[in-house]
């Protein structure tokens, strides 16, 4: 028997979801929580997805600072290329094909810009 931390009643262990829960199922149930849990699939990321996410964050950082660096001898073009390359694995793994096409467009456009410098 355990005591629920919300209602304060002592209940059998079967009224709790697992051994670490301190709130009984009755107190924990709210219709909006169950609806939100229904919408979200809880899963762990694979190592490839974790690396892709970290590279994507770094690439987004490069893409954010690039417009401010364009006036300085074209350094911004190089950071645009780095940002597009680094964010490409994240969107490829997530199968966000519209952003993959945008990244290829960045690579081609700023690649041509660098060769014309």
Rosetta constraint file for C-alpha pairs under 8 A:
AtomPair CA 1 CA 10 HARMONIC 6.12 0.50
AtomPair CA 1 CA 11 HARMONIC 5.33 0.50
AtomPair CA 1 CA 12 HARMONIC 4.49 0.50
AtomPair CA 1 CA 13 HARMONIC 5.79 0.50
AtomPair CA 2 CA 10 HARMONIC 5.32 0.50
AtomPair CA 2 CA 11 HARMONIC 5.52 0.50
AtomPair CA 2 CA 12 HARMONIC 6.31 0.50
AtomPair CA 2 CA 13 HARMONIC 6.49 0.50
AtomPair CA 3 CA 8 HARMONIC 5.79 0.50
AtomPair CA 3 CA 9 HARMONIC 5.46 0.50
AtomPair CA 3 CA 10 HARMONIC 4.24 0.50
AtomPair CA 3 CA 11 HARMONIC 6.20 0.50
AtomPair CA 3 CA 22 HARMONIC 7.47 0.50
AtomPair CA 4 CA 8 HARMONIC 4.94 0.50
AtomPair CA 4 CA 9 HARMONIC 5.70 0.50
AtomPair CA 4 CA 10 HARMONIC 6.46 0.50
AtomPair CA 4 CA 11 HARMONIC 7.33 0.50
AtomPair CA 4 CA 22 HARMONIC 5.71 0.50
AtomPair CA 4 CA 23 HARMONIC 4.97 0.50
AtomPair CA 4 CA 24 HARMONIC 5.65 0.50
AtomPair CA 5 CA 22 HARMONIC 5.88 0.50
AtomPair CA 5 CA 23 HARMONIC 5.61 0.50
AtomPair CA 6 CA 23 HARMONIC 6.42 0.50
AtomPair CA 6 CA 27 HARMONIC 6.79 0.50
AtomPair CA 7 CA 27 HARMONIC 7.03 0.50
AtomPair CA 11 CA 15 HARMONIC 6.50 0.50
AtomPair CA 11 CA 24 HARMONIC 7.97 0.50
AtomPair CA 12 CA 16 HARMONIC 7.82 0.50
AtomPair CA 13 CA 19 HARMONIC 7.58 0.50
AtomPair CA 15 CA 24 HARMONIC 5.61 0.50
AtomPair CA 15 CA 25 HARMONIC 5.90 0.50
AtomPair CA 15 CA 26 HARMONIC 7.88 0.50
AtomPair CA 16 CA 21 HARMONIC 6.25 0.50
AtomPair CA 16 CA 22 HARMONIC 7.40 0.50
AtomPair CA 16 CA 23 HARMONIC 6.74 0.50
AtomPair CA 16 CA 24 HARMONIC 4.74 0.50
AtomPair CA 16 CA 25 HARMONIC 5.61 0.50
AtomPair CA 17 CA 21 HARMONIC 6.38 0.50
AtomPair CA 17 CA 24 HARMONIC 7.34 0.50
AtomPair CA 17 CA 25 HARMONIC 6.60 0.50
AtomPair CA 23 CA 27 HARMONIC 6.47 0.50
AtomPair CA 23 CA 28 HARMONIC 6.22 0.50
AtomPair CA 24 CA 28 HARMONIC 6.15 0.50
AtomPair CA 25 CA 29 HARMONIC 6.02 0.50
AtomPair CA 29 CA 33 HARMONIC 7.07 0.50
AtomPair CA 29 CA 34 HARMONIC 6.98 0.50
AtomPair CA 30 CA 34 HARMONIC 6.34 0.50
AtomPair CA 31 CA 35 HARMONIC 6.15 0.50
AtomPair CA 32 CA 36 HARMONIC 6.08 0.50
AtomPair CA 33 CA 37 HARMONIC 6.10 0.50
AtomPair CA 34 CA 38 HARMONIC 6.10 0.50
AtomPair CA 35 CA 39 HARMONIC 6.45 0.50
AtomPair CA 36 CA 40 HARMONIC 6.44 0.50
AtomPair CA 37 CA 41 HARMONIC 7.51 0.50
AtomPair CA 45 CA 49 HARMONIC 5.83 0.50
AtomPair CA 45 CA 50 HARMONIC 6.21 0.50
AtomPair CA 46 CA 50 HARMONIC 6.32 0.50
AtomPair CA 47 CA 51 HARMONIC 6.21 0.50
AtomPair CA 48 CA 52 HARMONIC 6.04 0.50
AtomPair CA 49 CA 53 HARMONIC 6.06 0.50
AtomPair CA 49 CA 90 HARMONIC 7.18 0.50
AtomPair CA 49 CA 93 HARMONIC 6.84 0.50
AtomPair CA 50 CA 54 HARMONIC 6.31 0.50
AtomPair CA 51 CA 55 HARMONIC 6.13 0.50
AtomPair CA 52 CA 56 HARMONIC 5.95 0.50
AtomPair CA 52 CA 87 HARMONIC 7.71 0.50
AtomPair CA 52 CA 89 HARMONIC 5.38 0.50
AtomPair CA 52 CA 90 HARMONIC 4.35 0.50
AtomPair CA 52 CA 93 HARMONIC 7.35 0.50
AtomPair CA 53 CA 57 HARMONIC 6.27 0.50
AtomPair CA 53 CA 90 HARMONIC 5.44 0.50
AtomPair CA 54 CA 58 HARMONIC 6.42 0.50
AtomPair CA 55 CA 59 HARMONIC 6.07 0.50
AtomPair CA 55 CA 86 HARMONIC 5.32 0.50
AtomPair CA 55 CA 87 HARMONIC 6.02 0.50
AtomPair CA 55 CA 89 HARMONIC 7.46 0.50
AtomPair CA 55 CA 90 HARMONIC 7.01 0.50
AtomPair CA 56 CA 60 HARMONIC 6.05 0.50
AtomPair CA 56 CA 86 HARMONIC 5.78 0.50
AtomPair CA 56 CA 87 HARMONIC 3.96 0.50
AtomPair CA 56 CA 88 HARMONIC 7.12 0.50
AtomPair CA 56 CA 89 HARMONIC 7.16 0.50
AtomPair CA 56 CA 90 HARMONIC 5.34 0.50
AtomPair CA 56 CA 91 HARMONIC 7.82 0.50
AtomPair CA 57 CA 61 HARMONIC 6.31 0.50
AtomPair CA 57 CA 87 HARMONIC 7.15 0.50
AtomPair CA 58 CA 62 HARMONIC 6.46 0.50
AtomPair CA 58 CA 83 HARMONIC 7.27 0.50
AtomPair CA 58 CA 86 HARMONIC 6.80 0.50
AtomPair CA 58 CA 87 HARMONIC 7.41 0.50
AtomPair CA 59 CA 63 HARMONIC 6.20 0.50
AtomPair CA 59 CA 82 HARMONIC 6.71 0.50
AtomPair CA 59 CA 83 HARMONIC 3.83 0.50
AtomPair CA 59 CA 84 HARMONIC 6.36 0.50
AtomPair CA 59 CA 85 HARMONIC 7.20 0.50
AtomPair CA 59 CA 86 HARMONIC 4.61 0.50
AtomPair CA 59 CA 87 HARMONIC 4.72 0.50
AtomPair CA 60 CA 64 HARMONIC 6.10 0.50
AtomPair CA 60 CA 83 HARMONIC 6.06 0.50
AtomPair CA 60 CA 87 HARMONIC 6.57 0.50
AtomPair CA 61 CA 65 HARMONIC 6.45 0.50
AtomPair CA 61 CA 83 HARMONIC 7.25 0.50
AtomPair CA 62 CA 66 HARMONIC 6.06 0.50
AtomPair CA 62 CA 79 HARMONIC 5.59 0.50
AtomPair CA 62 CA 80 HARMONIC 6.54 0.50
AtomPair CA 62 CA 82 HARMONIC 6.84 0.50
AtomPair CA 62 CA 83 HARMONIC 4.80 0.50
AtomPair CA 63 CA 67 HARMONIC 7.75 0.50
AtomPair CA 63 CA 79 HARMONIC 6.81 0.50
AtomPair CA 63 CA 80 HARMONIC 5.52 0.50
AtomPair CA 63 CA 83 HARMONIC 5.10 0.50
AtomPair CA 63 CA 84 HARMONIC 7.36 0.50
AtomPair CA 65 CA 69 HARMONIC 6.66 0.50
AtomPair CA 65 CA 76 HARMONIC 7.70 0.50
AtomPair CA 65 CA 79 HARMONIC 7.81 0.50
AtomPair CA 66 CA 70 HARMONIC 6.36 0.50
AtomPair CA 66 CA 75 HARMONIC 7.86 0.50
AtomPair CA 66 CA 76 HARMONIC 4.45 0.50
AtomPair CA 66 CA 77 HARMONIC 6.97 0.50
AtomPair CA 66 CA 79 HARMONIC 5.62 0.50
AtomPair CA 66 CA 80 HARMONIC 5.73 0.50
AtomPair CA 67 CA 76 HARMONIC 6.21 0.50
AtomPair CA 68 CA 76 HARMONIC 7.06 0.50
AtomPair CA 69 CA 74 HARMONIC 7.25 0.50
AtomPair CA 69 CA 75 HARMONIC 5.80 0.50
AtomPair CA 69 CA 76 HARMONIC 4.30 0.50
AtomPair CA 70 CA 74 HARMONIC 5.12 0.50
AtomPair CA 70 CA 75 HARMONIC 5.87 0.50
AtomPair CA 70 CA 76 HARMONIC 4.01 0.50
AtomPair CA 70 CA 77 HARMONIC 6.30 0.50
AtomPair CA 71 CA 75 HARMONIC 7.82 0.50
AtomPair CA 71 CA 76 HARMONIC 7.46 0.50
AtomPair CA 72 CA 76 HARMONIC 7.33 0.50
AtomPair CA 74 CA 78 HARMONIC 7.03 0.50
AtomPair CA 74 CA 114 HARMONIC 7.67 0.50
AtomPair CA 75 CA 79 HARMONIC 6.42 0.50
AtomPair CA 76 CA 80 HARMONIC 6.04 0.50
AtomPair CA 77 CA 81 HARMONIC 6.32 0.50
AtomPair CA 77 CA 110 HARMONIC 5.88 0.50
AtomPair CA 77 CA 113 HARMONIC 7.53 0.50
AtomPair CA 77 CA 114 HARMONIC 6.86 0.50
AtomPair CA 78 CA 82 HARMONIC 6.23 0.50
AtomPair CA 78 CA 110 HARMONIC 7.87 0.50
AtomPair CA 78 CA 114 HARMONIC 7.84 0.50
AtomPair CA 79 CA 83 HARMONIC 5.94 0.50
AtomPair CA 80 CA 84 HARMONIC 6.13 0.50
AtomPair CA 80 CA 106 HARMONIC 7.23 0.50
AtomPair CA 80 CA 107 HARMONIC 7.88 0.50
AtomPair CA 80 CA 110 HARMONIC 7.18 0.50
AtomPair CA 81 CA 85 HARMONIC 6.15 0.50
AtomPair CA 81 CA 106 HARMONIC 6.98 0.50
AtomPair CA 81 CA 107 HARMONIC 5.69 0.50
AtomPair CA 81 CA 110 HARMONIC 6.66 0.50
AtomPair CA 81 CA 111 HARMONIC 7.38 0.50
AtomPair CA 82 CA 86 HARMONIC 6.01 0.50
AtomPair CA 83 CA 87 HARMONIC 5.99 0.50
AtomPair CA 84 CA 88 HARMONIC 6.00 0.50
AtomPair CA 84 CA 103 HARMONIC 5.18 0.50
AtomPair CA 84 CA 104 HARMONIC 7.52 0.50
AtomPair CA 84 CA 106 HARMONIC 6.49 0.50
AtomPair CA 84 CA 107 HARMONIC 6.45 0.50
AtomPair CA 85 CA 89 HARMONIC 7.76 0.50
AtomPair CA 85 CA 103 HARMONIC 7.56 0.50
AtomPair CA 85 CA 107 HARMONIC 7.65 0.50
AtomPair CA 87 CA 91 HARMONIC 6.71 0.50
AtomPair CA 87 CA 103 HARMONIC 7.84 0.50
AtomPair CA 88 CA 92 HARMONIC 6.01 0.50
AtomPair CA 88 CA 100 HARMONIC 6.34 0.50
AtomPair CA 88 CA 103 HARMONIC 6.56 0.50
AtomPair CA 89 CA 93 HARMONIC 6.04 0.50
AtomPair CA 90 CA 94 HARMONIC 6.23 0.50
AtomPair CA 91 CA 95 HARMONIC 5.90 0.50
AtomPair CA 91 CA 96 HARMONIC 5.23 0.50
AtomPair CA 91 CA 97 HARMONIC 7.24 0.50
AtomPair CA 91 CA 99 HARMONIC 6.60 0.50
AtomPair CA 91 CA 100 HARMONIC 6.14 0.50
AtomPair CA 92 CA 96 HARMONIC 6.34 0.50
AtomPair CA 92 CA 97 HARMONIC 7.01 0.50
AtomPair CA 92 CA 100 HARMONIC 6.41 0.50
AtomPair CA 96 CA 100 HARMONIC 6.44 0.50
AtomPair CA 97 CA 101 HARMONIC 6.21 0.50
AtomPair CA 98 CA 102 HARMONIC 6.39 0.50
AtomPair CA 99 CA 103 HARMONIC 6.12 0.50
AtomPair CA 100 CA 104 HARMONIC 6.29 0.50
AtomPair CA 101 CA 105 HARMONIC 6.12 0.50
AtomPair CA 102 CA 106 HARMONIC 6.22 0.50
AtomPair CA 103 CA 107 HARMONIC 6.20 0.50
AtomPair CA 104 CA 108 HARMONIC 6.14 0.50
AtomPair CA 105 CA 109 HARMONIC 5.91 0.50
AtomPair CA 106 CA 110 HARMONIC 5.90 0.50
AtomPair CA 106 CA 111 HARMONIC 7.95 0.50
AtomPair CA 107 CA 111 HARMONIC 5.68 0.50
AtomPair CA 108 CA 112 HARMONIC 6.20 0.50
AtomPair CA 109 CA 113 HARMONIC 6.32 0.50
AtomPair CA 110 CA 114 HARMONIC 6.05 0.50
AtomPair CA 111 CA 115 HARMONIC 6.35 0.50
AtomPair CA 112 CA 116 HARMONIC 6.29 0.50
AtomPair CA 113 CA 117 HARMONIC 6.56 0.50
